[in-house]
Amino acid sequence: MTMTEISCIHPIKPMMTKESGLFGSNGYHFSNKLLTSLFDSQLTEHWHYIYHQAKRLSPSPLSLKRELITLISNKISLTPPNLPCYSYYRKMPVVFMTPEEMSKKKVFHVNYQVISTPLDNPSLKETFKILYSKVGLHAAGWFTIEDLKQWAQKYRLMTLSEPKEDTKILDLPLVPIGTKFEISVWELLSSIPPGSTKAYSDLSNALKLNKGHQAIGRAVGNNPLSVLIPCHRILGRSDELRGYRWGLPRKLSLLYWESEIIRGK
């Protein structure tokens, strides 16, 4: 079991750059703010507009800079309430567990909460859901109910309960479950600050894997805690958006929000 204590004691600068943000400066606290902003009804119109513009762009993995310039050129002027440039100190725990470690916790039930967000796709039954137990948050994303059932079955001793409303779930620690290799990749993902991006090759180099790009890609794709563990901050060569489990429009929307709004442009 690996625990990462996350802290941030400096204000965010209004820029997005691949070079800014070193591994080891964890951005979970701000990812929490990003997730919370998705639930804020006052911001729904802003999110809807960004997502609509992102969906109009080419679905091919073009350059991130080109995509962002296209969004920015639409002269989106956003002043979201309660989202200033943050400058405070706070620690949040992230506990990475293997399936064997999780089984020792004797968790027999997992619950899920459905939270409406502007990036949902109700026609495909893709609404943002958070899966959690008494231990912590295990999964988050635009899952279908079938996805969640498969997740629960994967760890056998867990049964999926009906949705509950619990406003305090975001106060729970993150407890993603995966192999030791996946955990090593997710730890690196958790260290990428908002407004910054990394390439798959950066992850390979950090783990000292000369030819491990495919394995890295699978581990990134298996990240169970979307948004909170920011796999959307991973790009391809030349800043290409590449794939995203929940679709490129959502990935671009999240990156745009982080770079232009949360970072205070």
C-alpha atoms as a printed R data frame, in Angstrom:
    type eleno elety resid chain resno       x       y       z
1   ATOM     1    CA   MET     A     1   0.000   0.000   0.000
2   ATOM     2    CA   THR     A     2   1.335   3.384  -0.969
3   ATOM     3    CA   MET     A     3   0.177   6.654   0.548
4   ATOM     4    CA   THR     A     4   0.891   9.973  -1.051
5   ATOM     5    CA   GLU     A     5   0.432  13.146   0.961
6   ATOM     6    CA   ILE     A     6  -0.503  15.974  -1.354
7   ATOM     7    CA   SER     A     7   0.219  19.585  -0.615
8   ATOM     8    CA   CYS     A     8   0.242  22.857  -2.475
9   ATOM     9    CA   ILE     A     9   1.416  26.099  -0.933
10  ATOM    10    CA   HIS     A    10   1.865  28.397  -3.916
11  ATOM    11    CA   PRO     A    11  -0.555  30.358  -6.099
12  ATOM    12    CA   ILE     A    12  -1.396  29.057  -9.550
13  ATOM    13    CA   LYS     A    13   0.097  30.908 -12.511
14  ATOM    14    CA   PRO     A    14  -2.074  31.532 -15.585
15  ATOM    15    CA   MET     A    15  -0.285  29.415 -18.146
16  ATOM    16    CA   MET     A    16  -0.296  25.983 -19.687
17  ATOM    17    CA   THR     A    17   3.090  24.594 -20.518
18  ATOM    18    CA   LYS     A    18   4.507  21.156 -20.889
19  ATOM    19    CA   GLU     A    19   7.642  22.203 -19.051
20  ATOM    20    CA   SER     A    20   5.927  23.622 -15.990
21  ATOM    21    CA   GLY     A    21   5.104  21.228 -13.218
22  ATOM    22    CA   LEU     A    22   7.592  18.582 -12.177
23  ATOM    23    CA   PHE     A    23   6.720  15.102 -11.029
24  ATOM    24    CA   GLY     A    24   6.410  15.241  -7.288
25  ATOM    25    CA   SER     A    25   4.264  18.381  -7.075
26  ATOM    26    CA   ASN     A    26   0.904  16.734  -6.674
27  ATOM    27    CA   GLY     A    27  -2.204  18.420  -8.036
28  ATOM    28    CA   TYR     A    28  -4.971  16.389  -6.386
29  ATOM    29    CA   HIS     A    29  -6.307  19.263  -4.305
30  ATOM    30    CA   PHE     A    30  -6.868  21.354  -7.422
31  ATOM    31    CA   SER     A    31  -8.317  18.365  -9.259
32  ATOM    32    CA   ASN     A    32 -10.810  18.211  -6.409
33  ATOM    33    CA   LYS     A    33 -11.706  21.834  -7.162
34  ATOM    34    CA   LEU     A    34 -11.996  20.983 -10.845
35  ATOM    35    CA   LEU     A    35 -14.388  18.161 -10.040
36  ATOM    36    CA   THR     A    36 -16.379  20.350  -7.665
37  ATOM    37    CA   SER     A    37 -16.714  22.997 -10.381
38  ATOM    38    CA   LEU     A    38 -18.411  20.395 -12.575
39  ATOM    39    CA   PHE     A    39 -21.136  20.057  -9.948
40  ATOM    40    CA   ASP     A    40 -21.699  23.791  -9.487
41  ATOM    41    CA   SER     A    41 -25.006  24.769 -11.077
42  ATOM    42    CA   GLN     A    42 -23.782  28.367 -11.399
43  ATOM    43    CA   LEU     A    43 -21.081  27.167 -13.786
44  ATOM    44    CA   THR     A    44 -23.233  24.878 -15.904
45  ATOM    45    CA   GLU     A    45 -23.693  27.375 -18.725
46  ATOM    46    CA   HIS     A    46 -19.927  27.954 -18.934
47  ATOM    47    CA   TRP     A    47 -19.209  24.230 -19.058
48  ATOM    48    CA   HIS     A    48 -21.938  23.616 -21.637
49  ATOM    49    CA   TYR     A    49 -20.452  26.255 -23.923
50  ATOM    50    CA   ILE     A    50 -16.910  24.906 -23.624
51  ATOM    51    CA   TYR     A    51 -18.080  21.336 -24.240
52  ATOM    52    CA   HIS     A    52 -20.180  22.382 -27.242
53  ATOM    53    CA   GLN     A    53 -17.193  24.169 -28.778
54  ATOM    54    CA   ALA     A    54 -14.906  21.202 -28.063
55  ATOM    55    CA   LYS     A    55 -17.310  18.784 -29.774
56  ATOM    56    CA   ARG     A    56 -17.268  20.978 -32.900
57  ATOM    57    CA   LEU     A    57 -13.522  20.461 -33.281
58  ATOM    58    CA   SER     A    58 -12.049  17.603 -35.253
59  ATOM    59    CA   PRO     A    59 -12.141  14.289 -33.357
60  ATOM    60    CA   SER     A    60  -8.717  13.429 -34.741
61  ATOM    61    CA   PRO     A    61  -5.735  13.704 -32.359
62  ATOM    62    CA   LEU     A    62  -4.565  17.140 -33.465
63  ATOM    63    CA   SER     A    63  -2.208  19.427 -31.624
64  ATOM    64    CA   LEU     A    64  -3.379  20.575 -28.207
65  ATOM    65    CA   LYS     A    65  -2.139  24.090 -28.925
66  ATOM    66    CA   ARG     A    66  -4.175  24.252 -32.119
67  ATOM    67    CA   GLU     A    67  -7.288  23.012 -30.326
68  ATOM    68    CA   LEU     A    68  -6.880  25.465 -27.452
69  ATOM    69    CA   ILE     A    69  -6.300  28.368 -29.818
70  ATOM    70    CA   THR     A    70  -9.537  27.450 -31.593
71  ATOM    71    CA   LEU     A    71 -11.421  27.557 -28.296
72  ATOM    72    CA   ILE     A    72  -9.797  30.769 -27.132
73  ATOM    73    CA   SER     A    73 -10.404  32.476 -30.491
74  ATOM    74    CA   ASN     A    74 -14.123  32.171 -29.816
75  ATOM    75    CA   LYS     A    75 -13.565  34.865 -27.200
76  ATOM    76    CA   ILE     A    76 -14.996  32.924 -24.311
77  ATOM    77    CA   SER     A    77 -15.105  35.282 -21.372
78  ATOM    78    CA   LEU     A    78 -15.637  33.405 -18.134
79  ATOM    79    CA   THR     A    79 -15.619  34.708 -14.607
80  ATOM    80    CA   PRO     A    80 -16.714  31.696 -12.580
81  ATOM    81    CA   PRO     A    81 -17.755  32.447  -8.992
82  ATOM    82    CA   ASN     A    82 -15.779  31.025  -6.095
83  ATOM    83    CA   LEU     A    83 -12.853  29.954  -8.277
84  ATOM    84    CA   PRO     A    84 -10.042  32.467  -7.642
85  ATOM    85    CA   CYS     A    85  -6.359  31.693  -8.055
86  ATOM    86    CA   TYR     A    86  -5.875  29.502  -5.022
87  ATOM    87    CA   SER     A    87  -3.108  30.224  -2.560
88  ATOM    88    CA   TYR     A    88  -3.431  28.036   0.492
89  ATOM    89    CA   TYR     A    89  -2.080  24.899   2.057
90  ATOM    90    CA   ARG     A    90  -3.929  21.638   2.436
91  ATOM    91    CA   LYS     A    91  -3.078  17.957   2.443
92  ATOM    92    CA   MET     A    92  -5.255  15.169   1.076
93  ATOM    93    CA   PRO     A    93  -4.380  11.473   1.288
94  ATOM    94    CA   VAL     A    94  -4.234   9.122  -1.660
95  ATOM    95    CA   VAL     A    95  -3.872   5.457  -0.782
96  ATOM    96    CA   PHE     A    96  -2.912   3.187  -3.683
97  ATOM    97    CA   MET     A    97  -3.830  -0.471  -3.124
98  ATOM    98    CA   THR     A    98  -3.347  -3.740  -4.939
99  ATOM    99    CA   PRO     A    99  -6.355  -6.129  -5.086
100 ATOM   100    CA   GLU     A   100  -4.673  -8.259  -2.424
101 ATOM   101    CA   GLU     A   101  -4.349  -5.304  -0.069
102 ATOM   102    CA   MET     A   102  -7.944  -4.295  -0.701
103 ATOM   103    CA   SER     A   103  -9.201  -7.797   0.111
104 ATOM   104    CA   LYS     A   104  -7.680  -7.500   3.576
105 ATOM   105    CA   LYS     A   105  -9.921  -4.483   4.248
106 ATOM   106    CA   LYS     A   106 -12.962  -6.794   4.173
107 ATOM   107    CA   VAL     A   107 -15.063  -4.446   2.092
108 ATOM   108    CA   PHE     A   108 -18.209  -6.313   1.076
109 ATOM   109    CA   HIS     A   109 -20.244  -3.461  -0.349
110 ATOM   110    CA   VAL     A   110 -19.543  -0.496  -2.580
111 ATOM   111    CA   ASN     A   111 -21.927   2.388  -3.153
112 ATOM   112    CA   TYR     A   112 -22.160   4.817  -6.005
113 ATOM   113    CA   GLN     A   113 -23.419   8.331  -6.371
114 ATOM   114    CA   VAL     A   114 -24.728   9.843  -9.597
115 ATOM   115    CA   ILE     A   115 -23.849  13.509 -10.039
116 ATOM   116    CA   SER     A   116 -25.146  15.522 -12.960
117 ATOM   117    CA   THR     A   117 -22.459  17.409 -14.899
118 ATOM   118    CA   PRO     A   118 -22.491  19.444 -18.132
119 ATOM   119    CA   LEU     A   119 -20.229  16.821 -19.728
120 ATOM   120    CA   ASP     A   120 -22.764  14.009 -19.333
121 ATOM   121    CA   ASN     A   121 -24.335  12.146 -22.246
122 ATOM   122    CA   PRO     A   122 -27.749  11.029 -20.944
123 ATOM   123    CA   SER     A   123 -28.725   9.439 -24.283
124 ATOM   124    CA   LEU     A   124 -25.918   6.914 -23.798
125 ATOM   125    CA   LYS     A   125 -26.577   6.687 -20.048
126 ATOM   126    CA   GLU     A   126 -23.164   8.237 -19.440
127 ATOM   127    CA   THR     A   127 -23.535  10.278 -16.274
128 ATOM   128    CA   PHE     A   128 -20.744  11.072 -13.867
129 ATOM   129    CA   LYS     A   129 -20.643   8.491 -11.106
130 ATOM   130    CA   ILE     A   130 -18.415   8.079  -8.084
131 ATOM   131    CA   LEU     A   131 -17.897   4.607  -6.658
132 ATOM   132    CA   TYR     A   132 -16.913   4.434  -3.006
133 ATOM   133    CA   SER     A   133 -16.836   2.271   0.098
134 ATOM   134    CA   LYS     A   134 -16.077   2.776   3.754
135 ATOM   135    CA   VAL     A   135 -12.399   2.815   2.765
136 ATOM   136    CA   GLY     A   136 -12.555   5.673   0.257
137 ATOM   137    CA   LEU     A   137 -13.230   6.632  -3.367
138 ATOM   138    CA   HIS     A   138 -12.384   3.850  -5.816
139 ATOM   139    CA   ALA     A   139 -13.632   5.024  -9.202
140 ATOM   140    CA   ALA     A   140 -14.996   8.158 -10.856
141 ATOM   141    CA   GLY     A   141 -16.043   8.863 -14.418
142 ATOM   142    CA   TRP     A   142 -18.817   8.791 -16.971
143 ATOM   143    CA   PHE     A   143 -19.609   5.150 -16.313
144 ATOM   144    CA   THR     A   144 -22.741   3.253 -17.225
145 ATOM   145    CA   ILE     A   145 -24.328   1.069 -14.541
146 ATOM   146    CA   GLU     A   146 -22.985  -1.976 -16.379
147 ATOM   147    CA   ASP     A   147 -19.473  -0.551 -16.109
148 ATOM   148    CA   LEU     A   148 -19.862  -0.253 -12.351
149 ATOM   149    CA   LYS     A   149 -21.235  -3.780 -12.018
150 ATOM   150    CA   GLN     A   150 -18.257  -5.144 -13.915
151 ATOM   151    CA   TRP     A   151 -15.918  -3.177 -11.664
152 ATOM   152    CA   ALA     A   152 -17.572  -4.634  -8.554
153 ATOM   153    CA   GLN     A   153 -17.446  -8.167  -9.978
154 ATOM   154    CA   LYS     A   154 -13.782  -7.748 -10.820
155 ATOM   155    CA   TYR     A   155 -12.936  -7.709  -7.121
156 ATOM   156    CA   ARG     A   156 -15.448 -10.477  -6.339
157 ATOM   157    CA   LEU     A   157 -16.010  -9.809  -2.647
158 ATOM   158    CA   MET     A   158 -17.823  -6.533  -3.425
159 ATOM   159    CA   THR     A   159 -21.512  -6.094  -4.210
160 ATOM   160    CA   LEU     A   160 -22.842  -2.905  -5.765
161 ATOM   161    CA   SER     A   161 -25.529  -1.135  -3.728
162 ATOM   162    CA   GLU     A   162 -28.167   1.264  -5.004
163 ATOM   163    CA   PRO     A   163 -27.097   4.903  -5.402
164 ATOM   164    CA   LYS     A   164 -26.906   7.038  -2.301
165 ATOM   165    CA   GLU     A   165 -26.600  10.762  -1.835
166 ATOM   166    CA   ASP     A   166 -23.692  11.676   0.368
167 ATOM   167    CA   THR     A   167 -22.392  15.220   0.163
168 ATOM   168    CA   LYS     A   168 -19.262  14.289   2.093
169 ATOM   169    CA   ILE     A   169 -17.873  11.727  -0.309
170 ATOM   170    CA   LEU     A   170 -15.277  14.164  -1.661
171 ATOM   171    CA   ASP     A   171 -13.818  14.327   1.844
172 ATOM   172    CA   LEU     A   172 -12.889  10.639   1.616
173 ATOM   173    CA   PRO     A   173  -9.375   9.625   0.553
174 ATOM   174    CA   LEU     A   174  -8.757   8.354  -2.941
175 ATOM   175    CA   VAL     A   175  -8.227   4.594  -2.941
176 ATOM   176    CA   PRO     A   176  -7.560   3.418  -6.496
177 ATOM   177    CA   ILE     A   177  -7.004  -0.325  -6.860
178 ATOM   178    CA   GLY     A   178  -4.536  -1.720  -9.378
179 ATOM   179    CA   THR     A   179  -1.381  -3.680 -10.023
180 ATOM   180    CA   LYS     A   180   1.933  -2.452  -8.693
181 ATOM   181    CA   PHE     A   181   2.879  -1.248 -12.175
182 ATOM   182    CA   GLU     A   182  -0.415   0.604 -12.625
183 ATOM   183    CA   ILE     A   183   0.039   2.201  -9.218
184 ATOM   184    CA   SER     A   184   3.507   3.447 -10.203
185 ATOM   185    CA   VAL     A   185   1.953   5.138 -13.258
186 ATOM   186    CA   TRP     A   186  -0.999   6.577 -11.317
187 ATOM   187    CA   GLU     A   187   1.390   8.060  -8.745
188 ATOM   188    CA   LEU     A   188   3.083   9.953 -11.566
189 ATOM   189    CA   LEU     A   189  -0.270  11.092 -12.951
190 ATOM   190    CA   SER     A   190  -1.219  12.422  -9.531
191 ATOM   191    CA   SER     A   191   1.908  14.567  -9.481
192 ATOM   192    CA   ILE     A   192   1.085  16.566 -12.638
193 ATOM   193    CA   PRO     A   193  -0.192  19.999 -11.558
194 ATOM   194    CA   PRO     A   194  -3.258  21.538 -13.216
195 ATOM   195    CA   GLY     A   195  -2.443  23.618 -16.259
196 ATOM   196    CA   SER     A   196   0.528  21.373 -17.047
197 ATOM   197    CA   THR     A   197   0.778  18.333 -19.288
198 ATOM   198    CA   LYS     A   198   3.127  15.395 -19.740
199 ATOM   199    CA   ALA     A   199   3.750  12.990 -22.598
200 ATOM   200    CA   TYR     A   200   3.660   9.209 -22.464
201 ATOM   201    CA   SER     A   201   7.414   9.307 -23.033
202 ATOM   202    CA   ASP     A   202   7.826  11.413 -19.881
203 ATOM   203    CA   LEU     A   203   6.151   8.663 -17.881
204 ATOM   204    CA   SER     A   204   8.338   6.008 -19.501
205 ATOM   205    CA   ASN     A   205  11.477   7.993 -18.747
206 ATOM   206    CA   ALA     A   206  10.434   8.582 -15.137
207 ATOM   207    CA   LEU     A   207   9.931   4.826 -14.698
208 ATOM   208    CA   LYS     A   208  13.126   4.064 -16.663
209 ATOM   209    CA   LEU     A   209  11.302   2.017 -19.292
210 ATOM   210    CA   ASN     A   210  12.963   2.251 -22.681
211 ATOM   211    CA   LYS     A   211  10.185   0.528 -24.627
212 ATOM   212    CA   GLY     A   212   7.263   0.657 -22.262
213 ATOM   213    CA   HIS     A   213   4.954   3.076 -24.068
214 ATOM   214    CA   GLN     A   214   2.201   0.520 -24.702
215 ATOM   215    CA   ALA     A   215   2.208  -0.662 -21.102
216 ATOM   216    CA   ILE     A   216   2.179   2.953 -19.959
217 ATOM   217    CA   GLY     A   217  -0.767   3.665 -22.256
218 ATOM   218    CA   ARG     A   218  -2.752   0.746 -20.846
219 ATOM   219    CA   ALA     A   219  -2.061   1.832 -17.271
220 ATOM   220    CA   VAL     A   220  -3.125   5.411 -18.041
221 ATOM   221    CA   GLY     A   221  -6.288   4.098 -19.700
222 ATOM   222    CA   ASN     A   222  -7.033   1.940 -16.654
223 ATOM   223    CA   ASN     A   223  -6.942   4.912 -14.289
224 ATOM   224    CA   PRO     A   224 -10.177   4.417 -12.311
225 ATOM   225    CA   LEU     A   225 -10.454   7.927 -10.866
226 ATOM   226    CA   SER     A   226 -10.973  10.251 -13.802
227 ATOM   227    CA   VAL     A   227 -10.468  13.970 -13.132
228 ATOM   228    CA   LEU     A   228  -9.229  13.306  -9.587
229 ATOM   229    CA   ILE     A   229  -6.215  11.382 -10.866
230 ATOM   230    CA   PRO     A   230  -5.618  13.546 -13.939
231 ATOM   231    CA   CYS     A   231  -4.975  11.166 -16.826
232 ATOM   232    CA   HIS     A   232  -6.450  13.892 -19.078
233 ATOM   233    CA   ARG     A   233  -3.133  15.749 -18.645
234 ATOM   234    CA   ILE     A   234  -1.257  13.127 -20.692
235 ATOM   235    CA   LEU     A   235  -0.625  13.990 -24.350
236 ATOM   236    CA   GLY     A   236   1.039  12.343 -27.317
237 ATOM   237    CA   ARG     A   237   3.975  13.594 -29.314
238 ATOM   238    CA   SER     A   238   3.879  17.220 -30.424
239 ATOM   239    CA   ASP     A   239   1.096  17.896 -27.911
240 ATOM   240    CA   GLU     A   240  -1.411  15.631 -29.658
241 ATOM   241    CA   LEU     A   241  -4.515  14.970 -27.622
242 ATOM   242    CA   ARG     A   242  -4.461  11.248 -28.453
243 ATOM   243    CA   GLY     A   243  -7.078   9.060 -26.802
244 ATOM   244    CA   TYR     A   244  -9.207   9.539 -23.726
245 ATOM   245    CA   ARG     A   245 -11.518   6.952 -22.255
246 ATOM   246    CA   TRP     A   246 -14.354   9.454 -22.035
247 ATOM   247    CA   GLY     A   247 -13.816  11.091 -25.429
248 ATOM   248    CA   LEU     A   248 -11.592  13.896 -26.698
249 ATOM   249    CA   PRO     A   249 -14.216  16.660 -26.256
250 ATOM   250    CA   ARG     A   250 -14.274  15.960 -22.511
251 ATOM   251    CA   LYS     A   251 -10.481  15.864 -22.374
252 ATOM   252    CA   LEU     A   252 -10.172  19.159 -24.208
253 ATOM   253    CA   SER     A   253 -12.877  20.743 -22.049
254 ATOM   254    CA   LEU     A   254 -11.062  19.741 -18.851
255 ATOM   255    CA   LEU     A   255  -7.713  21.009 -20.109
256 ATOM   256    CA   TYR     A   256  -9.202  24.278 -21.304
257 ATOM   257    CA   TRP     A   257 -10.981  24.836 -18.001
258 ATOM   258    CA   GLU     A   258  -7.778  24.236 -16.064
259 ATOM   259    CA   SER     A   259  -5.573  26.409 -18.227
260 ATOM   260    CA   GLU     A   260  -7.884  29.380 -18.785
261 ATOM   261    CA   ILE     A   261 -10.176  29.431 -15.761
262 ATOM   262    CA   ILE     A   262  -8.774  27.765 -12.668
263 ATOM   263    CA   ARG     A   263  -5.372  29.216 -13.456
264 ATOM   264    CA   GLY     A   264  -6.875  32.676 -13.534
265 ATOM   265    CA   LYS     A   265  -6.437  34.012 -17.064
